[in-house]
Amino acid sequence: MRKLKQAMEEARHDDNSELGAELREMDELNERLTKIGDAMAGGISRCSKVCVRLVG
């Protein structure tokens, strides 16, 4: 498993690697999804606080 992770990291940093390009694209998509999730969680938190004030 360690060797696989090492090979993936090496490919990720190799500009001529097709696998590296795919891994970098996956990293970018994961980062975008994380930002979306964080934004949604923040929105839900704010909404919950408003709902508590209204109902409370």
mmCIF file as Biopython writes it, N, C-alpha, C and O atoms, coordinates in Angstrom:
data_model
#
loop_
_atom_site.group_PDB
_atom_site.id
_atom_site.type_symbol
_atom_site.label_atom_id
_atom_site.label_alt_id
_atom_site.label_comp_id
_atom_site.label_asym_id
_atom_site.label_entity_id
_atom_site.label_seq_id
_atom_site.pdbx_PDB_ins_code
_atom_site.Cartn_x
_atom_site.Cartn_y
_atom_site.Cartn_z
_atom_site.occupancy
_atom_site.B_iso_or_equiv
_atom_site.auth_seq_id
_atom_site.auth_asym_id
_atom_site.pdbx_PDB_model_num
ATOM 1   N N  . MET A ? 1  ? 0.825   -1.180 0.000   1.0 0.0 1  A 1 
ATOM 2   C CA . MET A ? 1  ? 0.000   0.000  0.000   1.0 0.0 1  A 1 
ATOM 3   C C  . MET A ? 1  ? 0.876   1.254  0.000   1.0 0.0 1  A 1 
ATOM 4   O O  . MET A ? 1  ? 0.585   2.232  -0.687  1.0 0.0 1  A 1 
ATOM 5   N N  . ARG A ? 2  ? 1.946   1.202  0.779   1.0 0.0 2  A 1 
ATOM 6   C CA . ARG A ? 2  ? 2.860   2.341  0.856   1.0 0.0 2  A 1 
ATOM 7   C C  . ARG A ? 2  ? 3.480   2.638  -0.510  1.0 0.0 2  A 1 
ATOM 8   O O  . ARG A ? 2  ? 3.622   3.799  -0.896  1.0 0.0 2  A 1 
ATOM 9   N N  . LYS A ? 3  ? 3.849   1.574  -1.238  1.0 0.0 3  A 1 
ATOM 10  C CA . LYS A ? 3  ? 4.463   1.749  -2.552  1.0 0.0 3  A 1 
ATOM 11  C C  . LYS A ? 3  ? 3.462   2.353  -3.542  1.0 0.0 3  A 1 
ATOM 12  O O  . LYS A ? 3  ? 3.835   3.170  -4.385  1.0 0.0 3  A 1 
ATOM 13  N N  . LEU A ? 4  ? 2.215   1.957  -3.439  1.0 0.0 4  A 1 
ATOM 14  C CA . LEU A ? 4  ? 1.178   2.507  -4.310  1.0 0.0 4  A 1 
ATOM 15  C C  . LEU A ? 4  ? 0.991   4.000  -4.038  1.0 0.0 4  A 1 
ATOM 16  O O  . LEU A ? 4  ? 0.909   4.802  -4.968  1.0 0.0 4  A 1 
ATOM 17  N N  . LYS A ? 5  ? 0.926   4.365  -2.753  1.0 0.0 5  A 1 
ATOM 18  C CA . LYS A ? 5  ? 0.786   5.779  -2.390  1.0 0.0 5  A 1 
ATOM 19  C C  . LYS A ? 5  ? 1.975   6.585  -2.892  1.0 0.0 5  A 1 
ATOM 20  O O  . LYS A ? 5  ? 1.808   7.698  -3.391  1.0 0.0 5  A 1 
ATOM 21  N N  . GLN A ? 6  ? 3.167   6.032  -2.761  1.0 0.0 6  A 1 
ATOM 22  C CA . GLN A ? 6  ? 4.372   6.725  -3.221  1.0 0.0 6  A 1 
ATOM 23  C C  . GLN A ? 6  ? 4.341   6.907  -4.737  1.0 0.0 6  A 1 
ATOM 24  O O  . GLN A ? 6  ? 4.680   7.978  -5.241  1.0 0.0 6  A 1 
ATOM 25  N N  . ALA A ? 7  ? 3.938   5.868  -5.461  1.0 0.0 7  A 1 
ATOM 26  C CA . ALA A ? 7  ? 3.858   5.956  -6.925  1.0 0.0 7  A 1 
ATOM 27  C C  . ALA A ? 7  ? 2.821   6.993  -7.346  1.0 0.0 7  A 1 
ATOM 28  O O  . ALA A ? 7  ? 3.029   7.718  -8.318  1.0 0.0 7  A 1 
ATOM 29  N N  . MET A ? 8  ? 1.708   7.067  -6.621  1.0 0.0 8  A 1 
ATOM 30  C CA . MET A ? 8  ? 0.674   8.055  -6.950  1.0 0.0 8  A 1 
ATOM 31  C C  . MET A ? 8  ? 1.195   9.471  -6.708  1.0 0.0 8  A 1 
ATOM 32  O O  . MET A ? 8  ? 0.938   10.370 -7.509  1.0 0.0 8  A 1 
ATOM 33  N N  . GLU A ? 9  ? 1.921   9.674  -5.611  1.0 0.0 9  A 1 
ATOM 34  C CA . GLU A ? 9  ? 2.476   11.001 -5.329  1.0 0.0 9  A 1 
ATOM 35  C C  . GLU A ? 9  ? 3.502   11.402 -6.379  1.0 0.0 9  A 1 
ATOM 36  O O  . GLU A ? 9  ? 3.544   12.556 -6.806  1.0 0.0 9  A 1 
ATOM 37  N N  . GLU A ? 10 ? 4.319   10.460 -6.789  1.0 0.0 10 A 1 
ATOM 38  C CA . GLU A ? 10 ? 5.301   10.757 -7.832  1.0 0.0 10 A 1 
ATOM 39  C C  . GLU A ? 10 ? 4.598   11.124 -9.138  1.0 0.0 10 A 1 
ATOM 40  O O  . GLU A ? 10 ? 4.997   12.075 -9.811  1.0 0.0 10 A 1 
ATOM 41  N N  . ALA A ? 11 ? 3.561   10.381 -9.494  1.0 0.0 11 A 1 
ATOM 42  C CA . ALA A ? 11 ? 2.801   10.676 -10.712 1.0 0.0 11 A 1 
ATOM 43  C C  . ALA A ? 11 ? 2.120   12.033 -10.605 1.0 0.0 11 A 1 
ATOM 44  O O  . ALA A ? 11 ? 2.077   12.787 -11.577 1.0 0.0 11 A 1 
ATOM 45  N N  . ARG A ? 12 ? 1.590   12.345 -9.432  1.0 0.0 12 A 1 
ATOM 46  C CA . ARG A ? 12 ? 0.884   13.616 -9.207  1.0 0.0 12 A 1 
ATOM 47  C C  . ARG A ? 12 ? 1.795   14.809 -9.513  1.0 0.0 12 A 1 
ATOM 48  O O  . ARG A ? 12 ? 1.324   15.844 -9.986  1.0 0.0 12 A 1 
ATOM 49  N N  . HIS A ? 13 ? 3.079   14.669 -9.247  1.0 0.0 13 A 1 
ATOM 50  C CA . HIS A ? 13 ? 4.028   15.768 -9.438  1.0 0.0 13 A 1 
ATOM 51  C C  . HIS A ? 13 ? 4.742   15.711 -10.785 1.0 0.0 13 A 1 
ATOM 52  O O  . HIS A ? 13 ? 5.577   16.569 -11.074 1.0 0.0 13 A 1 
ATOM 53  N N  . ASP A ? 14 ? 4.431   14.723 -11.608 1.0 0.0 14 A 1 
ATOM 54  C CA . ASP A ? 14 ? 5.052   14.575 -12.926 1.0 0.0 14 A 1 
ATOM 55  C C  . ASP A ? 14 ? 4.130   15.189 -13.976 1.0 0.0 14 A 1 
ATOM 56  O O  . ASP A ? 14 ? 3.066   14.644 -14.270 1.0 0.0 14 A 1 
ATOM 57  N N  . ASP A ? 15 ? 4.542   16.325 -14.538 1.0 0.0 15 A 1 
ATOM 58  C CA . ASP A ? 15 ? 3.716   17.035 -15.517 1.0 0.0 15 A 1 
ATOM 59  C C  . ASP A ? 15 ? 3.466   16.232 -16.791 1.0 0.0 15 A 1 
ATOM 60  O O  . ASP A ? 15 ? 2.532   16.533 -17.534 1.0 0.0 15 A 1 
ATOM 61  N N  . ASN A ? 16 ? 4.282   15.219 -17.051 1.0 0.0 16 A 1 
ATOM 62  C CA . ASN A ? 16 ? 4.137   14.409 -18.267 1.0 0.0 16 A 1 
ATOM 63  C C  . ASN A ? 16 ? 3.350   13.125 -18.036 1.0 0.0 16 A 1 
ATOM 64  O O  . ASN A ? 16 ? 3.182   12.321 -18.954 1.0 0.0 16 A 1 
ATOM 65  N N  . SER A ? 17 ? 2.874   12.935 -16.820 1.0 0.0 17 A 1 
ATOM 66  C CA . SER A ? 17 ? 2.161   11.711 -16.480 1.0 0.0 17 A 1 
ATOM 67  C C  . SER A ? 17 ? 0.658   11.883 -16.685 1.0 0.0 17 A 1 
ATOM 68  O O  . SER A ? 17 ? 0.045   12.809 -16.155 1.0 0.0 17 A 1 
ATOM 69  N N  . GLU A ? 18 ? 0.082   10.971 -17.464 1.0 0.0 18 A 1 
ATOM 70  C CA . GLU A ? 18 ? -1.372  10.995 -17.667 1.0 0.0 18 A 1 
ATOM 71  C C  . GLU A ? 18 ? -2.094  10.711 -16.345 1.0 0.0 18 A 1 
ATOM 72  O O  . GLU A ? 18 ? -3.101  11.346 -16.030 1.0 0.0 18 A 1 
ATOM 73  N N  . LEU A ? 19 ? -1.571  9.758  -15.584 1.0 0.0 19 A 1 
ATOM 74  C CA . LEU A ? 19 ? -2.138  9.459  -14.274 1.0 0.0 19 A 1 
ATOM 75  C C  . LEU A ? 19 ? -2.031  10.680 -13.363 1.0 0.0 19 A 1 
ATOM 76  O O  . LEU A ? 19 ? -2.968  10.998 -12.631 1.0 0.0 19 A 1 
ATOM 77  N N  . GLY A ? 20 ? -0.889  11.361 -13.412 1.0 0.0 20 A 1 
ATOM 78  C CA . GLY A ? 20 ? -0.699  12.563 -12.607 1.0 0.0 20 A 1 
ATOM 79  C C  . GLY A ? 20 ? -1.724  13.629 -12.938 1.0 0.0 20 A 1 
ATOM 80  O O  . GLY A ? 20 ? -2.245  14.294 -12.043 1.0 0.0 20 A 1 
ATOM 81  N N  . ALA A ? 21 ? -2.017  13.796 -14.224 1.0 0.0 21 A 1 
ATOM 82  C CA . ALA A ? 21 ? -3.022  14.780 -14.637 1.0 0.0 21 A 1 
ATOM 83  C C  . ALA A ? 21 ? -4.386  14.414 -14.069 1.0 0.0 21 A 1 
ATOM 84  O O  . ALA A ? 21 ? -5.125  15.283 -13.606 1.0 0.0 21 A 1 
ATOM 85  N N  . GLU A ? 22 ? -4.716  13.142 -14.103 1.0 0.0 22 A 1 
ATOM 86  C CA . GLU A ? 22 ? -6.004  12.683 -13.556 1.0 0.0 22 A 1 
ATOM 87  C C  . GLU A ? 22 ? -6.055  12.884 -12.043 1.0 0.0 22 A 1 
ATOM 88  O O  . GLU A ? 22 ? -7.077  13.308 -11.504 1.0 0.0 22 A 1 
ATOM 89  N N  . LEU A ? 23 ? -4.964  12.582 -11.369 1.0 0.0 23 A 1 
ATOM 90  C CA . LEU A ? 23 ? -4.917  12.758 -9.914  1.0 0.0 23 A 1 
ATOM 91  C C  . LEU A ? 23 ? -5.042  14.234 -9.533  1.0 0.0 23 A 1 
ATOM 92  O O  . LEU A ? 23 ? -5.736  14.575 -8.576  1.0 0.0 23 A 1 
ATOM 93  N N  . ARG A ? 24 ? -4.368  15.107 -10.287 1.0 0.0 24 A 1 
ATOM 94  C CA . ARG A ? 24 ? -4.471  16.542 -10.004 1.0 0.0 24 A 1 
ATOM 95  C C  . ARG A ? 24 ? -5.888  17.043 -10.245 1.0 0.0 24 A 1 
ATOM 96  O O  . ARG A ? 24 ? -6.384  17.887 -9.499  1.0 0.0 24 A 1 
ATOM 97  N N  . GLU A ? 25 ? -6.536  16.531 -11.273 1.0 0.0 25 A 1 
ATOM 98  C CA . GLU A ? 25 ? -7.928  16.916 -11.534 1.0 0.0 25 A 1 
ATOM 99  C C  . GLU A ? 25 ? -8.833  16.442 -10.392 1.0 0.0 25 A 1 
ATOM 100 O O  . GLU A ? 25 ? -9.725  17.170 -9.956  1.0 0.0 25 A 1 
ATOM 101 N N  . MET A ? 26 ? -8.598  15.229 -9.918  1.0 0.0 26 A 1 
ATOM 102 C CA . MET A ? 26 ? -9.377  14.715 -8.785  1.0 0.0 26 A 1 
ATOM 103 C C  . MET A ? 26 ? -9.150  15.566 -7.541  1.0 0.0 26 A 1 
ATOM 104 O O  . MET A ? 26 ? -10.091 15.842 -6.797  1.0 0.0 26 A 1 
ATOM 105 N N  . ASP A ? 27 ? -7.903  15.983 -7.312  1.0 0.0 27 A 1 
ATOM 106 C CA . ASP A ? 27 ? -7.594  16.840 -6.167  1.0 0.0 27 A 1 
ATOM 107 C C  . ASP A ? 27 ? -8.368  18.154 -6.253  1.0 0.0 27 A 1 
ATOM 108 O O  . ASP A ? 27 ? -8.928  18.626 -5.264  1.0 0.0 27 A 1 
ATOM 109 N N  . GLU A ? 28 ? -8.389  18.734 -7.452  1.0 0.0 28 A 1 
ATOM 110 C CA . GLU A ? 28 ? -9.105  19.994 -7.652  1.0 0.0 28 A 1 
ATOM 111 C C  . GLU A ? 28 ? -10.604 19.819 -7.419  1.0 0.0 28 A 1 
ATOM 112 O O  . GLU A ? 28 ? -11.235 20.655 -6.773  1.0 0.0 28 A 1 
ATOM 113 N N  . LEU A ? 29 ? -11.170 18.740 -7.939  1.0 0.0 29 A 1 
ATOM 114 C CA . LEU A ? 29 ? -12.595 18.485 -7.739  1.0 0.0 29 A 1 
ATOM 115 C C  . LEU A ? 29 ? -12.916 18.242 -6.266  1.0 0.0 29 A 1 
ATOM 116 O O  . LEU A ? 29 ? -13.933 18.722 -5.766  1.0 0.0 29 A 1 
ATOM 117 N N  . ASN A ? 30 ? -12.060 17.504 -5.572  1.0 0.0 30 A 1 
ATOM 118 C CA . ASN A ? 30 ? -12.264 17.266 -4.138  1.0 0.0 30 A 1 
ATOM 119 C C  . ASN A ? 30 ? -12.215 18.574 -3.352  1.0 0.0 30 A 1 
ATOM 120 O O  . ASN A ? 30 ? -12.996 18.779 -2.424  1.0 0.0 30 A 1 
ATOM 121 N N  . GLU A ? 31 ? -11.296 19.451 -3.730  1.0 0.0 31 A 1 
ATOM 122 C CA . GLU A ? 31 ? -11.195 20.749 -3.056  1.0 0.0 31 A 1 
ATOM 123 C C  . GLU A ? 31 ? -12.465 21.571 -3.288  1.0 0.0 31 A 1 
ATOM 124 O O  . GLU A ? 31 ? -12.981 22.201 -2.365  1.0 0.0 31 A 1 
ATOM 125 N N  . ARG A ? 32 ? -12.962 21.560 -4.523  1.0 0.0 32 A 1 
ATOM 126 C CA . ARG A ? 32 ? -14.196 22.297 -4.827  1.0 0.0 32 A 1 
ATOM 127 C C  . ARG A ? 32 ? -15.379 21.721 -4.054  1.0 0.0 32 A 1 
ATOM 128 O O  . ARG A ? 32 ? -16.204 22.474 -3.537  1.0 0.0 32 A 1 
ATOM 129 N N  . LEU A ? 33 ? -15.468 20.396 -3.971  1.0 0.0 33 A 1 
ATOM 130 C CA . LEU A ? 33 ? -16.555 19.767 -3.214  1.0 0.0 33 A 1 
ATOM 131 C C  . LEU A ? 33 ? -16.465 20.103 -1.726  1.0 0.0 33 A 1 
ATOM 132 O O  . LEU A ? 33 ? -17.486 20.318 -1.073  1.0 0.0 33 A 1 
ATOM 133 N N  . THR A ? 34 ? -15.259 20.148 -1.199  1.0 0.0 34 A 1 
ATOM 134 C CA . THR A ? 34 ? -15.073 20.504 0.200   1.0 0.0 34 A 1 
ATOM 135 C C  . THR A ? 34 ? -15.555 21.928 0.456   1.0 0.0 34 A 1 
ATOM 136 O O  . THR A ? 34 ? -16.227 22.194 1.452   1.0 0.0 34 A 1 
ATOM 137 N N  . LYS A ? 35 ? -15.207 22.841 -0.448  1.0 0.0 35 A 1 
ATOM 138 C CA . LYS A ? 35 ? -15.646 24.234 -0.304  1.0 0.0 35 A 1 
ATOM 139 C C  . LYS A ? 35 ? -17.165 24.334 -0.378  1.0 0.0 35 A 1 
ATOM 140 O O  . LYS A ? 35 ? -17.776 25.082 0.384   1.0 0.0 35 A 1 
ATOM 141 N N  . ILE A ? 36 ? -17.770 23.591 -1.285  1.0 0.0 36 A 1 
ATOM 142 C CA . ILE A ? 36 ? -19.237 23.589 -1.397  1.0 0.0 36 A 1 
ATOM 143 C C  . ILE A ? 36 ? -19.853 23.050 -0.118  1.0 0.0 36 A 1 
ATOM 144 O O  . ILE A ? 36 ? -20.806 23.628 0.406   1.0 0.0 36 A 1 
ATOM 145 N N  . GLY A ? 37 ? -19.317 21.950 0.385   1.0 0.0 37 A 1 
ATOM 146 C CA . GLY A ? 37 ? -19.822 21.359 1.615   1.0 0.0 37 A 1 
ATOM 147 C C  . GLY A ? 37 ? -19.694 22.309 2.789   1.0 0.0 37 A 1 
ATOM 148 O O  . GLY A ? 37 ? -20.610 22.424 3.602   1.0 0.0 37 A 1 
ATOM 149 N N  . ASP A ? 38 ? -18.549 22.997 2.882   1.0 0.0 38 A 1 
ATOM 150 C CA . ASP A ? 38 ? -18.351 23.963 3.960   1.0 0.0 38 A 1 
ATOM 151 C C  . ASP A ? 38 ? -19.353 25.110 3.851   1.0 0.0 38 A 1 
ATOM 152 O O  . ASP A ? 38 ? -19.907 25.558 4.855   1.0 0.0 38 A 1 
ATOM 153 N N  . ALA A ? 39 ? -19.580 25.578 2.629   1.0 0.0 39 A 1 
ATOM 154 C CA . ALA A ? 39 ? -20.535 26.670 2.425   1.0 0.0 39 A 1 
ATOM 155 C C  . ALA A ? 39 ? -21.943 26.227 2.794   1.0 0.0 39 A 1 
ATOM 156 O O  . ALA A ? 39 ? -22.698 26.978 3.411   1.0 0.0 39 A 1 
ATOM 157 N N  . MET A ? 40 ? -22.287 25.016 2.417   1.0 0.0 40 A 1 
ATOM 158 C CA . MET A ? 40 ? -23.622 24.505 2.736   1.0 0.0 40 A 1 
ATOM 159 C C  . MET A ? 40 ? -23.778 24.329 4.245   1.0 0.0 40 A 1 
ATOM 160 O O  . MET A ? 40 ? -24.829 24.651 4.798   1.0 0.0 40 A 1 
ATOM 161 N N  . ALA A ? 41 ? -22.758 23.829 4.906   1.0 0.0 41 A 1 
ATOM 162 C CA . ALA A ? 41 ? -22.826 23.633 6.354   1.0 0.0 41 A 1 
ATOM 163 C C  . ALA A ? 41 ? -22.978 24.970 7.059   1.0 0.0 41 A 1 
ATOM 164 O O  . ALA A ? 41 ? -23.734 25.086 8.024   1.0 0.0 41 A 1 
ATOM 165 N N  . GLY A ? 42 ? -22.266 25.973 6.582   1.0 0.0 42 A 1 
ATOM 166 C CA . GLY A ? 42 ? -22.389 27.305 7.164   1.0 0.0 42 A 1 
ATOM 167 C C  . GLY A ? 42 ? -23.782 27.865 6.964   1.0 0.0 42 A 1 
ATOM 168 O O  . GLY A ? 42 ? -24.332 28.514 7.853   1.0 0.0 42 A 1 
ATOM 169 N N  . GLY A ? 43 ? -24.353 27.613 5.788   1.0 0.0 43 A 1 
ATOM 170 C CA . GLY A ? 43 ? -25.705 28.084 5.510   1.0 0.0 43 A 1 
ATOM 171 C C  . GLY A ? 43 ? -26.726 27.397 6.388   1.0 0.0 43 A 1 
ATOM 172 O O  . GLY A ? 43 ? -27.662 28.031 6.875   1.0 0.0 43 A 1 
ATOM 173 N N  . ILE A ? 44 ? -26.552 26.119 6.591   1.0 0.0 44 A 1 
ATOM 174 C CA . ILE A ? 44 ? -27.474 25.357 7.443   1.0 0.0 44 A 1 
ATOM 175 C C  . ILE A ? 44 ? -27.354 25.846 8.881   1.0 0.0 44 A 1 
ATOM 176 O O  . ILE A ? 44 ? -28.358 25.975 9.581   1.0 0.0 44 A 1 
ATOM 177 N N  . SER A ? 45 ? -26.149 26.113 9.315   1.0 0.0 45 A 1 
ATOM 178 C CA . SER A ? 45 ? -25.938 26.594 10.677  1.0 0.0 45 A 1 
ATOM 179 C C  . SER A ? 45 ? -26.618 27.943 10.884  1.0 0.0 45 A 1 
ATOM 180 O O  . SER A ? 45 ? -27.286 28.157 11.896  1.0 0.0 45 A 1 
ATOM 181 N N  . ARG A ? 46 ? -26.447 28.847 9.928   1.0 0.0 46 A 1 
ATOM 182 C CA . ARG A ? 46 ? -27.089 30.163 10.036  1.0 0.0 46 A 1 
ATOM 183 C C  . ARG A ? 46 ? -28.598 30.024 10.010  1.0 0.0 46 A 1 
ATOM 184 O O  . ARG A ? 46 ? -29.301 30.693 10.767  1.0 0.0 46 A 1 
ATOM 185 N N  . CYS A ? 47 ? -29.097 29.159 9.142   1.0 0.0 47 A 1 
ATOM 186 C CA . CYS A ? 47 ? -30.533 28.949 9.037   1.0 0.0 47 A 1 
ATOM 187 C C  . CYS A ? 47 ? -31.086 28.385 10.353  1.0 0.0 47 A 1 
ATOM 188 O O  . CYS A ? 47 ? -32.152 28.801 10.806  1.0 0.0 47 A 1 
ATOM 189 N N  . SER A ? 48 ? -30.379 27.461 10.951  1.0 0.0 48 A 1 
ATOM 190 C CA . SER A ? 48 ? -30.808 26.861 12.218  1.0 0.0 48 A 1 
ATOM 191 C C  . SER A ? 48 ? -30.920 27.911 13.305  1.0 0.0 48 A 1 
ATOM 192 O O  . SER A ? 48 ? -31.870 27.900 14.088  1.0 0.0 48 A 1 
ATOM 193 N N  . LYS A ? 49 ? -29.943 28.830 13.358  1.0 0.0 49 A 1 
ATOM 194 C CA . LYS A ? 49 ? -29.966 29.873 14.373  1.0 0.0 49 A 1 
ATOM 195 C C  . LYS A ? 49 ? -31.179 30.789 14.189  1.0 0.0 49 A 1 
ATOM 196 O O  . LYS A ? 49 ? -31.810 31.186 15.168  1.0 0.0 49 A 1 
ATOM 197 N N  . VAL A ? 50 ? -31.502 31.122 12.951  1.0 0.0 50 A 1 
ATOM 198 C CA . VAL A ? 50 ? -32.650 31.974 12.670  1.0 0.0 50 A 1 
ATOM 199 C C  . VAL A ? 50 ? -33.937 31.232 13.057  1.0 0.0 50 A 1 
ATOM 200 O O  . VAL A ? 50 ? -34.837 31.815 13.662  1.0 0.0 50 A 1 
ATOM 201 N N  . CYS A ? 51 ? -34.014 29.962 12.707  1.0 0.0 51 A 1 
ATOM 202 C CA . CYS A ? 51 ? -35.215 29.166 13.031  1.0 0.0 51 A 1 
ATOM 203 C C  . CYS A ? 51 ? -35.408 29.077 14.541  1.0 0.0 51 A 1 
ATOM 204 O O  . CYS A ? 51 ? -36.536 29.166 15.027  1.0 0.0 51 A 1 
ATOM 205 N N  . VAL A ? 52 ? -34.323 28.904 15.285  1.0 0.0 52 A 1 
ATOM 206 C CA . VAL A ? 52 ? -34.417 28.816 16.747  1.0 0.0 52 A 1 
ATOM 207 C C  . VAL A ? 52 ? -34.941 30.135 17.304  1.0 0.0 52 A 1 
ATOM 208 O O  . VAL A ? 52 ? -35.766 30.138 18.217  1.0 0.0 52 A 1 
ATOM 209 N N  . ARG A ? 53 ? -34.471 31.246 16.765  1.0 0.0 53 A 1 
ATOM 210 C CA . ARG A ? 53 ? -34.935 32.561 17.232  1.0 0.0 53 A 1 
ATOM 211 C C  . ARG A ? 53 ? -36.422 32.736 16.950  1.0 0.0 53 A 1 
ATOM 212 O O  . ARG A ? 53 ? -37.168 33.261 17.777  1.0 0.0 53 A 1 
ATOM 213 N N  . LEU A ? 54 ? -36.840 32.288 15.767  1.0 0.0 54 A 1 
ATOM 214 C CA . LEU A ? 54 ? -38.245 32.452 15.391  1.0 0.0 54 A 1 
ATOM 215 C C  . LEU A ? 54 ? -39.170 31.570 16.230  1.0 0.0 54 A 1 
ATOM 216 O O  . LEU A ? 54 ? -40.249 31.991 16.646  1.0 0.0 54 A 1 
ATOM 217 N N  . VAL A ? 55 ? -38.723 30.346 16.465  1.0 0.0 55 A 1 
ATOM 218 C CA . VAL A ? 55 ? -39.564 29.393 17.199  1.0 0.0 55 A 1 
ATOM 219 C C  . VAL A ? 55 ? -39.426 29.601 18.699  1.0 0.0 55 A 1 
ATOM 220 O O  . VAL A ? 55 ? -40.395 29.506 19.452  1.0 0.0 55 A 1 
ATOM 221 N N  . GLY A ? 56 ? -38.169 29.892 19.123  1.0 0.0 56 A 1 
ATOM 222 C CA . GLY A ? 56 ? -37.809 29.975 20.516  1.0 0.0 56 A 1 
ATOM 223 C C  . GLY A ? 56 ? -38.641 30.895 21.313  1.0 0.0 56 A 1 
ATOM 224 O O  . GLY A ? 56 ? -38.420 31.041 22.515  1.0 0.0 56 A 1 
#
